[in-house]
Amino acid sequence: MKILTINAGSSSIKYKLFSMPSNKILSGGKIERIGEKDSKVKDHHQAVEMMFSSLLKDKRALKDIREIRGIGHRVVHGGEEFKYPVIIDKKVLKVIKKNCVLAPLHNPANLEGIKACMRLLPQVMQVAVFDTSFHQTMPSYAYLYALPFKYYQKYKIRKYGFHGTSHEYVSIQASRLLKKPLKKLNLITCHLGNGCSIAAIKNGRSIDTSMGFTPLEGLVMGTRCGDIDPALVVYLMEKENLTSSQVYNILNKESLLLGISGISNDVRILVKNLKRNLRAKLSLDIFIYRIKKYIGAYLFILKKVDAIVFTAGIGENNRWMIDKIIEGWDQFLKYVPKVLVIPTDEEKMIAYHTYKLIKRAKQKEERK
């Protein structure tokens, strides 16, 4: 069965075509600068047309567009409504649109990608796989903020968590590597890229994660500040005469690795400048320290941890950083968890969920 996965961003679409259930990648690509000035790609609908045109030119992948049996879409925010991936219908589209207010940079683009595919291939089953759904197993005491309860009731202000597809994928891979059922595993999974998050996984289920209502909370990141005193926002606005959008931009696009170093948000560049630039070293020291703090907290919450998993661009390619993070553990831990480096593959996870849902739907139809 041929399954297409799509990750539609605000100005790009990344896609892969899989043969399932073998997980073989048949083709893939990326279309960028959607809707930008002087771009030849005016919107997501044109981008999706270009994507299908490219796939049909790759004779190893498709001879006919009708060979595609399902399309899996990455959707950033599913709110509280979606705890699992779902087949997309009118009701699902309505909820994704409603949650645009919670993910204004991502959900609108995800929605456009879905609509474009539905228009071009109306007969093909479309599946939404949400970044937030894996973390919907968090208990209420972990996801609620200590704000007046009415704000949760009125606006659903709570911790949602993100990178769920990545945390789920590496958890499954860890289970295979450790030869232990996922339901019996306690893990701490560290997704470290330009965006960073850590999840505490108990018996295969997420019970806490570092990102919150938005991806800004938690670890310090490439350009995001992570946890700060909320009063700083008001203080900065008053001192610098900033608007809410200006301070939001500072917190999301001008902070930690980039903001502290003044050089770059790219770890590779910062490492090259370690010896001659104190601020480059300082930015990485802060980055590593915050990771150690979160891991320490989750070790205490989980009590017994089978493995700590590192993944994504930074986590997969910087063994020296992992060594810094775990340095000295044996001095205070009764047992030392295994340390695993597992490359993430969110597209493969999306393809798996899409294939599984389509197969289940067909079996249900056959039984009627």
Residue frames as qw, qx, qy, qz and C-alpha x, y, z in Angstrom:
[[0.000, 0.887, 0.461, 0.000, 0.00, 0.00, 0.00],
 [0.435, 0.317, -0.009, 0.843, 1.37, 3.40, -0.98],
 [0.319, -0.828, -0.406, 0.218, 1.06, 6.06, 1.71],
 [0.353, 0.588, -0.019, 0.727, 2.01, 9.72, 1.28],
 [0.448, -0.638, -0.405, 0.477, 3.03, 11.82, 4.29],
 [0.237, 0.707, 0.155, 0.649, 2.83, 15.60, 4.26],
 [0.426, -0.549, -0.340, 0.633, 4.25, 18.19, 6.64],
 [0.229, 0.742, 0.312, 0.547, 2.83, 21.55, 5.54],
 [0.394, -0.394, -0.284, 0.780, 4.53, 24.57, 7.11],
 [0.143, 0.801, 0.247, -0.527, 3.66, 28.23, 6.69],
 [0.338, 0.782, -0.310, -0.421, 5.93, 28.58, 3.64],
 [0.161, 0.431, -0.865, -0.201, 6.96, 25.00, 2.80],
 [0.926, -0.039, 0.071, -0.368, 5.73, 21.45, 2.25],
 [0.049, -0.468, 0.882, 0.039, 7.85, 18.39, 3.01],
 [0.881, 0.094, 0.040, -0.462, 6.61, 15.06, 1.70],
 [0.110, -0.373, 0.916, 0.099, 7.55, 11.36, 1.50],
 [0.821, 0.102, -0.259, -0.498, 5.96, 8.45, -0.30],
 [0.337, -0.375, 0.840, -0.199, 6.12, 5.10, 1.52],
 [0.660, 0.003, -0.672, -0.336, 5.39, 1.52, 0.57],
 [0.438, -0.350, 0.592, -0.579, 3.62, 0.04, 3.58],
 [0.621, -0.782, 0.021, -0.047, 3.91, -2.02, 5.69],
 [0.860, 0.109, -0.097, 0.489, 7.58, -2.39, 4.66],
 [0.294, -0.868, -0.036, 0.400, 8.31, 1.31, 5.44],
 [0.614, 0.073, 0.385, 0.685, 10.26, 1.60, 2.19],
 [0.091, 0.741, 0.053, -0.663, 10.66, 5.21, 1.03],
 [0.650, 0.461, 0.525, 0.297, 9.82, 5.46, -2.66],
 [0.326, 0.562, 0.175, 0.740, 10.20, 9.20, -3.13],
 [0.354, -0.752, -0.385, 0.402, 10.18, 12.51, -1.31],
 [0.392, 0.418, 0.131, 0.809, 10.97, 16.17, -1.51],
 [0.203, -0.610, -0.399, 0.653, 10.38, 19.69, -0.30],
 [0.228, 0.679, 0.375, 0.589, 8.69, 22.75, -1.83],
 [0.392, -0.432, -0.333, 0.740, 9.75, 26.06, -0.28],
 [0.063, -0.158, 0.071, 0.983, 8.98, 29.80, -0.36],
 [0.014, -0.560, -0.790, -0.248, 5.21, 29.25, -0.64],
 [0.115, -0.892, -0.436, -0.037, 3.41, 32.58, -0.78],
 [0.465, -0.565, 0.031, 0.681, 6.61, 34.60, -0.44],
 [0.268, 0.859, -0.072, -0.431, 7.37, 37.70, -2.48],
 [0.310, 0.655, -0.594, -0.348, 8.73, 36.88, -5.96],
 [0.409, -0.142, 0.901, -0.036, 8.02, 33.16, -5.41],
 [0.347, 0.077, -0.685, -0.636, 6.56, 31.10, -8.26],
 [0.321, -0.324, -0.888, 0.053, 4.49, 29.15, -5.70],
 [0.214, -0.475, -0.064, -0.851, 1.56, 31.37, -4.77],
 [0.644, -0.389, 0.279, -0.597, -0.20, 29.12, -2.23],
 [0.455, -0.267, 0.836, -0.150, -0.39, 25.61, -0.70],
 [0.797, 0.404, 0.364, -0.263, -2.83, 24.39, -3.36],
 [0.572, 0.747, -0.330, -0.077, -0.29, 25.14, -6.10],
 [0.121, -0.607, 0.772, -0.141, 2.46, 23.56, -3.96],
 [0.689, -0.016, 0.687, -0.232, 0.43, 20.34, -3.61],
 [0.775, 0.602, 0.072, -0.178, -0.12, 20.26, -7.39],
 [0.308, 0.767, -0.562, 0.033, 3.63, 20.61, -7.88],
 [0.433, -0.404, 0.777, -0.215, 4.24, 17.83, -5.36],
 [0.811, 0.232, 0.502, -0.192, 1.98, 15.38, -7.22],
 [0.630, 0.751, -0.174, -0.099, 3.53, 16.39, -10.54],
 [0.026, 0.702, -0.704, 0.099, 7.00, 15.66, -9.12],
 [0.616, -0.179, 0.733, -0.226, 5.88, 12.28, -7.76],
 [0.825, 0.453, 0.286, -0.181, 4.46, 11.24, -11.15],
 [0.448, 0.791, -0.414, -0.039, 7.74, 12.12, -12.85],
 [0.195, -0.508, 0.824, -0.159, 9.52, 9.69, -10.51],
 [0.752, 0.108, -0.495, -0.422, 8.64, 6.43, -12.25],
 [0.378, 0.105, -0.861, 0.325, 10.14, 4.42, -9.36],
 [0.152, 0.068, 0.596, -0.785, 7.48, 5.91, -7.12],
 [0.501, 0.461, 0.517, -0.519, 4.20, 6.30, -9.05],
 [0.207, 0.157, 0.731, 0.631, 2.80, 5.43, -12.45],
 [0.240, -0.593, -0.519, -0.567, -0.64, 6.72, -11.56],
 [0.144, -0.393, 0.378, -0.826, -1.72, 9.07, -8.76],
 [0.791, -0.278, -0.146, -0.525, -4.52, 6.61, -7.95],
 [0.725, 0.086, -0.633, 0.257, -1.90, 4.26, -6.52],
 [0.021, 0.276, -0.533, 0.800, -1.85, 6.43, -3.38],
 [0.454, -0.428, -0.772, -0.120, -4.18, 4.79, -0.86],
 [0.446, -0.798, -0.370, 0.163, -3.82, 7.25, 2.01],
 [0.320, 0.625, -0.167, 0.692, -2.32, 10.61, 2.92],
 [0.603, -0.567, -0.429, 0.362, -1.04, 11.27, 6.43],
 [0.138, 0.801, -0.005, 0.582, -0.78, 14.90, 7.54],
 [0.447, -0.159, -0.507, 0.719, 1.26, 16.30, 10.39],
 [0.219, -0.797, -0.268, -0.496, -0.98, 18.62, 12.39],
 [0.248, 0.372, -0.546, 0.708, 0.68, 20.52, 15.21],
 [0.220, -0.094, 0.567, -0.789, -2.24, 21.14, 17.56],
 [0.369, -0.294, -0.818, -0.329, -5.12, 18.79, 18.29],
 [0.420, -0.487, 0.164, -0.748, -6.18, 20.47, 21.54],
 [0.419, -0.200, 0.775, -0.429, -7.93, 18.20, 24.02],
 [0.795, 0.265, 0.036, -0.545, -10.17, 16.67, 21.37],
 [0.847, 0.392, -0.350, -0.081, -7.67, 14.29, 19.79],
 [0.625, -0.595, 0.504, -0.036, -5.78, 11.72, 21.83],
 [0.680, -0.026, 0.666, 0.306, -4.97, 9.59, 18.78],
 [0.012, 0.192, -0.560, -0.806, -4.49, 10.05, 15.03],
 [0.501, 0.455, 0.588, -0.442, -7.83, 10.25, 13.19],
 [0.353, 0.370, 0.665, 0.543, -9.32, 9.90, 9.73],
 [0.005, 0.221, 0.049, -0.974, -10.19, 13.40, 8.56],
 [0.075, 0.620, 0.742, 0.245, -13.83, 14.34, 8.04],
 [0.020, -0.740, -0.204, -0.641, -15.78, 17.60, 8.29],
 [0.632, -0.759, -0.145, -0.056, -15.88, 17.42, 12.08],
 [0.781, -0.262, 0.042, 0.566, -12.10, 16.94, 12.30],
 [0.391, 0.451, 0.195, 0.778, -11.49, 19.84, 9.92],
 [0.283, -0.830, -0.222, -0.426, -13.69, 22.04, 12.09],
 [0.731, -0.655, -0.045, 0.186, -11.70, 21.19, 15.25],
 [0.697, 0.028, 0.124, 0.706, -8.33, 21.74, 13.51],
 [0.145, 0.647, 0.215, 0.717, -9.59, 25.15, 12.42],
 [0.511, -0.817, -0.181, -0.198, -10.80, 25.93, 15.96],
 [0.784, -0.487, 0.037, 0.383, -7.34, 25.10, 17.31],
 [0.542, 0.581, 0.058, 0.605, -5.66, 27.57, 14.93],
 [0.234, -0.894, 0.067, -0.375, -5.87, 30.07, 17.78],
 [0.787, -0.564, 0.236, 0.088, -3.62, 27.75, 19.85],
 [0.651, -0.194, 0.475, 0.560, -1.09, 27.25, 17.03],
 [0.377, 0.839, 0.137, -0.367, -1.43, 30.29, 14.73],
 [0.048, 0.695, -0.596, -0.399, 1.89, 29.65, 12.95],
 [0.129, -0.216, 0.951, 0.179, 1.24, 25.99, 12.19],
 [0.420, 0.350, 0.801, -0.244, -2.38, 24.81, 12.17],
 [0.481, 0.703, 0.070, -0.520, -3.54, 27.19, 9.36],
 [0.246, 0.578, -0.689, -0.361, -0.77, 25.83, 7.09],
 [0.227, -0.045, 0.971, -0.067, -1.55, 22.23, 8.11],
 [0.485, 0.510, 0.557, -0.442, -5.19, 22.90, 7.25],
 [0.428, 0.699, -0.254, -0.514, -4.33, 24.32, 3.84],
 [0.052, 0.390, -0.894, -0.215, -2.27, 21.23, 3.02],
 [0.339, 0.205, 0.890, -0.227, -5.17, 18.97, 3.96],
 [0.484, 0.642, 0.306, -0.509, -7.72, 20.94, 1.93],
 [0.296, 0.639, -0.529, -0.473, -5.47, 20.98, -1.13],
 [0.036, -0.187, 0.976, 0.106, -5.07, 17.17, -1.00],
 [0.386, 0.380, 0.757, -0.366, -8.80, 16.65, -0.43],
 [0.460, 0.680, 0.007, -0.571, -9.58, 18.79, -3.47],
 [0.312, 0.566, -0.671, -0.363, -7.13, 16.96, -5.76],
 [0.348, 0.068, -0.934, -0.050, -7.73, 13.46, -4.42],
 [0.555, -0.293, 0.156, -0.763, -11.23, 13.45, -2.89],
 [0.908, -0.068, -0.324, -0.257, -11.46, 9.65, -2.98],
 [0.614, 0.232, -0.615, 0.436, -8.27, 9.10, -0.94],
 [0.631, -0.689, -0.350, 0.063, -8.48, 8.73, 2.82],
 [0.219, 0.679, -0.309, 0.629, -6.75, 11.53, 4.70],
 [0.732, -0.467, -0.436, 0.236, -5.36, 11.08, 8.23],
 [0.049, -0.862, 0.221, -0.453, -4.32, 13.70, 10.80],
 [0.788, -0.189, -0.410, 0.418, -1.44, 12.86, 13.14],
 [0.191, -0.936, -0.044, -0.292, -1.15, 15.45, 15.92],
 [0.390, 0.478, -0.538, 0.574, 2.04, 16.64, 17.65],
 [0.337, -0.431, 0.412, -0.729, 0.03, 17.02, 20.85],
 [0.845, -0.180, -0.265, -0.429, -1.84, 13.70, 20.98],
 [0.707, 0.108, -0.632, 0.298, 0.97, 11.58, 22.47],
 [0.167, 0.166, -0.544, 0.805, 1.01, 13.85, 25.54],
 [0.537, -0.373, -0.187, -0.733, -2.73, 13.64, 26.16],
 [0.776, -0.265, -0.568, 0.071, -2.03, 10.88, 28.71],
 [0.220, 0.282, -0.472, 0.806, -0.58, 13.45, 31.14],
 [0.282, -0.574, -0.722, 0.262, -2.46, 13.59, 34.47],
 [0.020, -0.900, -0.306, -0.310, -4.32, 16.81, 35.26],
 [0.514, -0.813, 0.032, 0.272, -1.88, 17.77, 38.02],
 [0.609, -0.185, 0.388, 0.667, 0.91, 17.74, 35.40],
 [0.317, 0.417, 0.508, 0.684, -0.87, 19.63, 32.63],
 [0.138, -0.898, -0.393, -0.144, -2.79, 22.28, 34.59],
 [0.329, 0.411, -0.244, 0.815, -1.18, 25.64, 35.35],
 [0.309, -0.460, -0.631, 0.544, -1.60, 27.25, 38.78],
 [0.093, -0.136, -0.164, -0.973, -3.82, 29.98, 37.36],
 [0.529, 0.133, 0.410, -0.731, -7.48, 30.64, 38.25],
 [0.430, 0.125, 0.889, 0.090, -9.35, 27.54, 37.05],
 [0.468, 0.709, 0.348, -0.396, -11.79, 29.67, 35.06],
 [0.209, 0.720, -0.459, -0.477, -9.08, 30.33, 32.43],
 [0.164, -0.140, 0.955, 0.203, -8.75, 26.62, 31.76],
 [0.372, 0.483, 0.757, -0.233, -12.53, 26.34, 31.53],
 [0.350, 0.814, 0.137, -0.443, -12.91, 29.37, 29.25],
 [0.361, 0.808, -0.388, -0.257, -9.80, 29.21, 27.08],
 [0.993, 0.053, -0.044, 0.091, -8.37, 25.69, 27.62],
 [0.157, 0.811, -0.500, 0.260, -5.14, 27.18, 28.96],
 [0.885, -0.360, 0.293, -0.027, -3.04, 24.18, 29.97],
 [0.193, -0.547, 0.740, 0.341, 0.12, 22.30, 29.04],
 [0.862, 0.387, 0.000, -0.328, -0.26, 20.44, 25.75],
 [0.602, -0.383, 0.625, 0.316, 3.29, 19.46, 24.85],
 [0.621, 0.684, -0.199, -0.328, 4.69, 19.06, 21.34],
 [0.217, 0.541, -0.805, -0.113, 7.08, 16.86, 19.31],
 [0.760, -0.141, 0.485, -0.408, 4.75, 14.01, 20.30],
 [0.902, 0.397, -0.102, -0.136, 5.26, 12.06, 17.07],
 [0.424, 0.623, -0.597, 0.274, 9.02, 12.11, 17.61],
 [0.348, -0.428, 0.681, -0.483, 8.79, 11.10, 21.29],
 [0.887, 0.065, 0.278, -0.363, 6.43, 8.26, 20.35],
 [0.799, 0.516, -0.308, -0.023, 8.68, 7.02, 17.53],
 [0.276, 0.568, -0.692, 0.348, 11.89, 6.88, 19.58],
 [0.588, -0.305, 0.557, -0.501, 10.00, 5.22, 22.46],
 [0.944, 0.213, 0.083, -0.238, 8.95, 2.40, 20.15],
 [0.656, 0.579, -0.450, 0.179, 12.49, 2.07, 18.81],
 [0.140, -0.561, 0.672, -0.463, 13.89, 2.00, 22.37],
 [0.826, -0.118, 0.373, -0.407, 11.49, -0.83, 23.19],
 [0.913, 0.384, -0.137, -0.028, 12.86, -2.82, 20.24],
 [0.390, 0.648, -0.552, 0.350, 16.49, -2.12, 21.13],
 [0.286, -0.443, 0.662, -0.532, 15.99, -3.02, 24.80],
 [0.444, -0.058, -0.869, -0.211, 13.87, -6.05, 23.87],
 [0.022, -0.278, -0.746, 0.605, 11.26, -5.06, 26.42],
 [0.058, 0.684, 0.679, 0.259, 7.55, -4.30, 25.88],
 [0.087, 0.470, 0.017, 0.878, 6.85, -0.58, 25.70],
 [0.575, -0.638, -0.267, -0.438, 4.12, -0.96, 28.35],
 [0.826, -0.474, -0.180, 0.247, 6.81, -2.04, 30.80],
 [0.609, 0.226, -0.044, 0.759, 9.31, 0.70, 29.96],
 [0.196, -0.917, -0.174, 0.300, 10.10, 3.96, 31.75],
 [0.636, 0.297, 0.204, 0.682, 11.98, 6.37, 29.53],
 [0.050, -0.811, -0.063, 0.579, 13.16, 9.96, 29.37],
 [0.633, 0.448, 0.437, 0.456, 13.16, 11.03, 25.73],
 [0.202, -0.694, 0.047, 0.689, 15.10, 14.14, 24.70],
 [0.562, 0.654, 0.392, 0.321, 14.21, 15.73, 21.35],
 [0.331, -0.711, 0.091, 0.614, 17.03, 18.21, 20.82],
 [0.523, 0.480, 0.420, 0.565, 16.94, 20.21, 17.61],
 [0.086, 0.356, 0.020, 0.930, 16.36, 23.89, 16.94],
 [0.630, -0.461, -0.004, -0.625, 13.22, 23.22, 18.97],
 [0.296, 0.227, -0.872, 0.316, 13.80, 21.12, 22.09],
 [0.692, -0.399, 0.068, -0.597, 11.61, 19.12, 24.44],
 [0.116, 0.228, -0.935, 0.247, 11.93, 16.33, 26.99],
 [0.736, -0.267, -0.249, -0.570, 9.24, 13.81, 27.92],
 [0.281, -0.283, 0.839, -0.371, 8.84, 11.56, 30.97],
 [0.697, 0.062, -0.511, -0.499, 7.37, 8.26, 29.77],
 [0.388, -0.256, 0.777, -0.425, 5.98, 5.80, 32.32],
 [0.551, 0.184, 0.809, -0.085, 4.95, 2.35, 31.12],
 [0.363, 0.274, 0.669, 0.588, 5.03, 3.65, 27.54],
 [0.019, 0.840, 0.496, 0.220, 2.79, 6.66, 28.20],
 [0.262, 0.433, -0.144, 0.850, 3.76, 10.33, 28.44],
 [0.427, -0.677, -0.558, 0.219, 3.15, 11.62, 31.98],
 [0.168, -0.880, -0.041, 0.443, 4.96, 14.95, 31.62],
 [0.666, 0.411, 0.246, 0.571, 6.80, 17.00, 29.02],
 [0.390, -0.330, -0.111, 0.853, 8.77, 20.23, 29.01],
 [0.037, -0.198, -0.366, -0.908, 6.87, 22.18, 26.34],
 [0.123, 0.308, 0.680, -0.654, 3.61, 23.70, 27.48],
 [0.418, 0.687, 0.410, -0.431, 0.68, 25.74, 26.18],
 [0.562, 0.795, -0.195, -0.121, 3.02, 26.70, 23.34],
 [0.906, 0.172, -0.173, 0.345, 6.41, 25.33, 22.25],
 [0.140, 0.796, -0.283, 0.517, 8.08, 28.24, 24.09],
 [0.658, -0.642, 0.269, -0.287, 8.02, 26.66, 27.56],
 [0.984, -0.124, 0.060, 0.111, 10.69, 24.33, 28.93],
 [0.757, -0.159, 0.203, 0.600, 14.23, 23.92, 27.65],
 [0.065, 0.771, -0.221, -0.594, 16.20, 26.76, 26.16],
 [0.783, 0.396, 0.457, 0.147, 16.46, 26.31, 22.40],
 [0.578, 0.285, 0.293, 0.707, 18.00, 27.69, 19.23],
 [0.052, 0.379, 0.092, 0.919, 16.09, 30.97, 19.39],
 [0.558, -0.625, -0.368, -0.403, 13.47, 30.33, 22.14],
 [0.082, -0.622, 0.509, -0.590, 14.07, 31.34, 25.74],
 [0.535, -0.172, -0.817, 0.127, 12.30, 28.42, 27.46],
 [0.474, -0.692, -0.522, 0.153, 11.30, 28.84, 31.12],
 [0.234, 0.325, -0.200, 0.894, 11.52, 32.40, 32.44],
 [0.013, -0.414, -0.599, 0.685, 9.89, 34.45, 35.21],
 [0.209, 0.672, 0.640, 0.308, 6.58, 35.63, 33.61],
 [0.163, -0.896, -0.204, 0.361, 6.99, 39.02, 35.31],
 [0.430, -0.321, 0.408, 0.739, 9.96, 39.65, 32.99],
 [0.274, 0.498, 0.651, 0.503, 7.55, 40.05, 30.08],
 [0.117, -0.924, -0.362, -0.025, 5.76, 42.96, 31.76],
 [0.474, -0.698, 0.126, 0.522, 9.07, 44.44, 32.95],
 [0.450, -0.037, 0.533, 0.715, 10.58, 44.36, 29.44],
 [0.163, 0.691, 0.593, 0.379, 7.45, 45.82, 27.88],
 [0.233, -0.939, -0.216, 0.135, 7.55, 48.76, 30.29],
 [0.497, -0.609, 0.270, 0.556, 11.32, 49.38, 30.16],
 [0.343, -0.094, 0.623, 0.696, 11.71, 49.02, 26.38],
 [0.444, 0.434, 0.097, -0.778, 8.24, 50.31, 25.46],
 [0.022, 0.120, -0.910, -0.396, 7.54, 47.07, 23.58],
 [0.715, -0.004, -0.148, -0.684, 4.28, 45.81, 22.13],
 [0.822, -0.171, 0.496, -0.222, 3.10, 42.27, 22.91],
 [0.888, 0.457, 0.032, 0.034, 4.10, 41.13, 19.40],
 [0.311, 0.788, -0.466, 0.255, 7.59, 42.61, 19.81],
 [0.403, -0.533, 0.675, -0.311, 8.24, 40.87, 23.12],
 [0.919, 0.111, 0.329, -0.188, 6.78, 37.65, 21.69],
 [0.720, 0.650, -0.217, 0.105, 9.29, 37.91, 18.85],
 [0.013, -0.726, 0.616, -0.304, 12.17, 38.38, 21.33],
 [0.666, -0.308, 0.604, -0.312, 11.16, 35.32, 23.35],
 [0.896, 0.255, 0.347, -0.109, 10.67, 33.11, 20.29],
 [0.764, 0.602, 0.061, 0.224, 13.20, 34.32, 17.72],
 [0.261, 0.817, -0.320, 0.403, 16.01, 36.21, 19.45],
 [0.624, -0.669, 0.308, -0.260, 16.82, 34.22, 22.58],
 [0.849, -0.417, 0.308, 0.100, 19.11, 31.54, 24.04],
 [0.787, -0.023, 0.338, 0.516, 21.72, 30.08, 21.65],
 [0.389, 0.630, 0.266, 0.617, 21.35, 33.00, 19.24],
 [0.221, -0.916, -0.128, -0.310, 20.55, 35.65, 21.85],
 [0.682, -0.687, 0.161, 0.193, 23.28, 34.75, 24.36],
 [0.752, -0.058, 0.335, 0.565, 26.06, 33.91, 21.90],
 [0.158, 0.816, -0.062, -0.552, 25.29, 36.76, 19.50],
 [0.099, -0.405, 0.759, 0.501, 26.70, 34.53, 16.77],
 [0.467, 0.056, -0.716, -0.516, 24.28, 31.77, 15.76],
 [0.768, -0.206, 0.307, -0.522, 21.59, 29.34, 16.85],
 [0.880, 0.296, -0.367, -0.062, 23.55, 26.52, 15.16],
 [0.791, -0.564, 0.227, 0.067, 25.39, 24.32, 17.68],
 [0.862, 0.212, 0.139, 0.438, 28.02, 23.39, 15.06],
 [0.303, 0.755, -0.049, 0.580, 29.02, 27.03, 14.62],
 [0.478, -0.810, 0.163, -0.298, 29.05, 27.64, 18.38],
 [0.925, -0.278, 0.154, 0.209, 31.32, 24.62, 18.97],
 [0.698, 0.440, 0.043, 0.563, 33.82, 26.00, 16.44],
 [0.069, 0.746, -0.106, 0.654, 33.89, 29.26, 18.41],
 [0.755, -0.576, -0.312, 0.038, 34.10, 27.74, 21.91],
 [0.729, -0.225, -0.141, 0.631, 37.73, 28.61, 22.60],
 [0.312, 0.136, 0.082, 0.937, 37.71, 32.14, 21.26],
 [0.304, -0.425, -0.215, -0.825, 34.23, 33.32, 22.25],
 [0.027, -0.021, 0.796, -0.605, 33.10, 33.21, 25.89],
 [0.552, 0.164, 0.212, -0.790, 29.48, 33.90, 25.01],
 [0.680, 0.205, -0.595, -0.376, 29.39, 30.96, 22.63],
 [0.352, 0.075, -0.876, 0.321, 30.57, 28.75, 25.52],
 [0.232, 0.049, 0.540, -0.807, 28.10, 30.37, 27.91],
 [0.658, 0.132, -0.167, -0.722, 25.14, 29.73, 25.59],
 [0.687, 0.111, -0.706, -0.132, 26.02, 26.03, 25.37],
 [0.165, 0.075, -0.790, 0.585, 26.59, 25.82, 29.14],
 [0.457, 0.069, 0.305, -0.833, 23.07, 27.20, 29.72],
 [0.712, 0.173, -0.444, -0.515, 21.66, 24.80, 27.13],
 [0.557, 0.109, -0.812, 0.137, 23.27, 21.75, 28.76],
 [0.026, -0.067, 0.670, -0.739, 22.44, 22.87, 32.31],
 [0.594, 0.050, 0.110, -0.795, 18.72, 23.20, 31.56],
 [0.746, 0.125, -0.588, -0.287, 18.65, 19.71, 29.99],
 [0.373, 0.107, -0.820, 0.420, 20.30, 18.26, 33.12],
 [0.285, -0.045, 0.461, -0.839, 17.72, 20.00, 35.34],
 [0.739, 0.081, -0.134, -0.655, 14.77, 18.51, 33.46],
 [0.691, 0.149, -0.707, -0.029, 16.31, 15.04, 33.31],
 [0.148, 0.139, -0.754, 0.625, 17.00, 15.22, 37.05],
 [0.494, -0.003, 0.293, -0.819, 13.38, 16.17, 37.77],
 [0.809, 0.135, -0.311, -0.480, 12.01, 13.37, 35.58],
 [0.483, 0.209, -0.820, 0.224, 14.38, 10.82, 37.14],
 [0.123, -0.059, 0.677, -0.723, 12.84, 11.66, 40.51],
 [0.647, 0.113, 0.072, -0.751, 9.26, 11.53, 39.20],
 [0.798, 0.218, -0.475, -0.302, 9.73, 8.21, 37.39],
 [0.700, -0.549, 0.426, -0.163, 11.92, 6.71, 40.16],
 [0.671, -0.157, 0.658, 0.302, 13.12, 3.91, 37.87],
 [0.479, 0.741, -0.178, -0.435, 14.26, 4.72, 34.33],
 [0.910, 0.099, 0.358, 0.185, 15.26, 2.04, 31.83],
 [0.603, 0.170, 0.304, 0.718, 16.86, 4.42, 29.34],
 [0.060, 0.784, 0.071, -0.614, 17.41, 8.04, 28.41],
 [0.636, 0.424, 0.519, 0.382, 16.98, 8.59, 24.69],
 [0.070, -0.631, 0.144, 0.759, 18.56, 11.42, 22.70],
 [0.525, 0.458, 0.644, 0.317, 17.23, 12.30, 19.27],
 [0.279, 0.939, 0.196, -0.042, 16.83, 15.03, 16.58],
 [0.556, 0.754, -0.175, 0.304, 19.59, 17.13, 14.99],
 [0.085, -0.749, 0.524, -0.397, 21.55, 18.05, 18.13],
 [0.768, -0.357, 0.440, -0.297, 20.73, 14.91, 20.10],
 [0.962, 0.232, 0.143, 0.031, 21.82, 12.57, 17.30],
 [0.697, 0.595, -0.100, 0.387, 25.08, 14.28, 16.35],
 [0.027, 0.762, -0.390, 0.516, 26.79, 15.59, 19.48],
 [0.825, -0.223, -0.500, 0.144, 28.08, 12.74, 21.62],
 [0.380, 0.177, -0.420, 0.805, 30.33, 15.15, 23.55],
 [0.353, -0.372, 0.058, -0.857, 27.21, 17.01, 24.69],
 [0.841, -0.299, -0.355, -0.277, 25.53, 13.81, 25.88],
 [0.708, -0.001, -0.502, 0.496, 28.70, 12.97, 27.84],
 [0.056, 0.289, -0.288, 0.911, 28.50, 16.41, 29.49],
 [0.604, -0.367, -0.145, -0.693, 24.84, 15.88, 30.39],
 [0.907, -0.270, -0.300, -0.118, 25.36, 12.46, 32.02],
 [0.438, 0.455, -0.548, 0.549, 28.71, 13.33, 33.64],
 [0.047, -0.286, 0.648, -0.705, 28.83, 12.27, 37.31],
 [0.724, -0.244, -0.237, -0.600, 25.51, 10.41, 37.40],
 [0.771, -0.042, -0.626, 0.108, 27.08, 7.29, 38.89],
 [0.207, 0.222, -0.572, 0.762, 27.91, 9.27, 42.04],
 [0.348, -0.026, 0.441, -0.827, 24.28, 9.69, 43.15],
 [0.776, 0.080, -0.242, -0.577, 22.19, 7.14, 41.23],
 [0.718, -0.261, 0.623, -0.168, 21.74, 3.60, 42.58],
 [0.689, 0.233, 0.614, 0.307, 21.59, 2.44, 38.98],
 [0.007, 0.483, -0.309, -0.819, 22.55, 4.26, 35.79],
 [0.715, 0.524, 0.342, -0.312, 19.96, 4.18, 32.97],
 [0.646, 0.165, 0.514, 0.540, 21.09, 3.10, 29.53],
 [0.113, 0.683, -0.090, -0.716, 21.83, 5.99, 27.19],
 [0.594, 0.354, 0.664, 0.286, 20.50, 5.56, 23.67],
 [0.108, 0.482, -0.246, -0.834, 20.93, 7.75, 20.60],
 [0.449, 0.391, 0.798, 0.093, 18.04, 7.03, 18.21],
 [0.008, -0.020, 0.380, 0.925, 17.48, 8.95, 14.96],
 [0.418, 0.417, 0.534, -0.605, 13.90, 10.20, 14.87],
 [0.020, 0.083, 0.741, 0.666, 11.62, 9.62, 11.90],
 [0.356, 0.313, 0.441, -0.762, 8.34, 11.47, 12.28],
 [0.531, 0.316, -0.410, -0.671, 7.33, 10.76, 8.68],
 [0.358, 0.075, -0.928, -0.069, 7.65, 7.02, 9.24],
 [0.071, 0.226, 0.775, -0.585, 5.47, 7.35, 12.35],
 [0.450, 0.367, 0.070, -0.811, 2.85, 9.30, 10.38],
 [0.501, 0.248, -0.688, -0.463, 2.92, 6.67, 7.61],
 [0.174, -0.031, -0.959, 0.221, 2.49, 3.90, 10.19],
 [0.242, 0.322, 0.591, -0.699, -0.54, 5.55, 11.81],
 [0.494, 0.379, -0.217, -0.752, -2.09, 6.31, 8.42],
 [0.416, 0.174, -0.853, -0.263, -1.62, 2.74, 7.21],
 [0.051, -0.123, -0.908, 0.397, -3.02, 1.31, 10.45],
 [0.353, 0.362, 0.381, -0.774, -6.15, 3.50, 10.37],
 [0.530, 0.355, -0.419, -0.646, -6.86, 2.78, 6.69],
 [0.319, 0.105, -0.940, -0.062, -6.38, -0.95, 7.20],
 [0.093, 0.227, 0.796, -0.553, -8.74, -0.91, 10.19],
 [0.442, 0.386, 0.097, -0.804, -11.34, 1.11, 8.25],
 [0.502, 0.280, -0.656, -0.490, -11.22, -1.37, 5.34],
 [0.193, -0.024, -0.966, 0.170, -11.57, -4.38, 7.66],
 [0.246, 0.311, 0.572, -0.719, -14.57, -2.72, 9.31],
 [0.504, 0.383, -0.210, -0.745, -16.13, -2.11, 5.89],
 [0.403, 0.197, -0.854, -0.263, -15.57, -5.73, 4.84],
 [0.017, -0.115, -0.912, 0.392, -17.32, -7.01, 7.97],
 [0.420, 0.258, 0.231, -0.839, -20.50, -5.08, 7.15]]
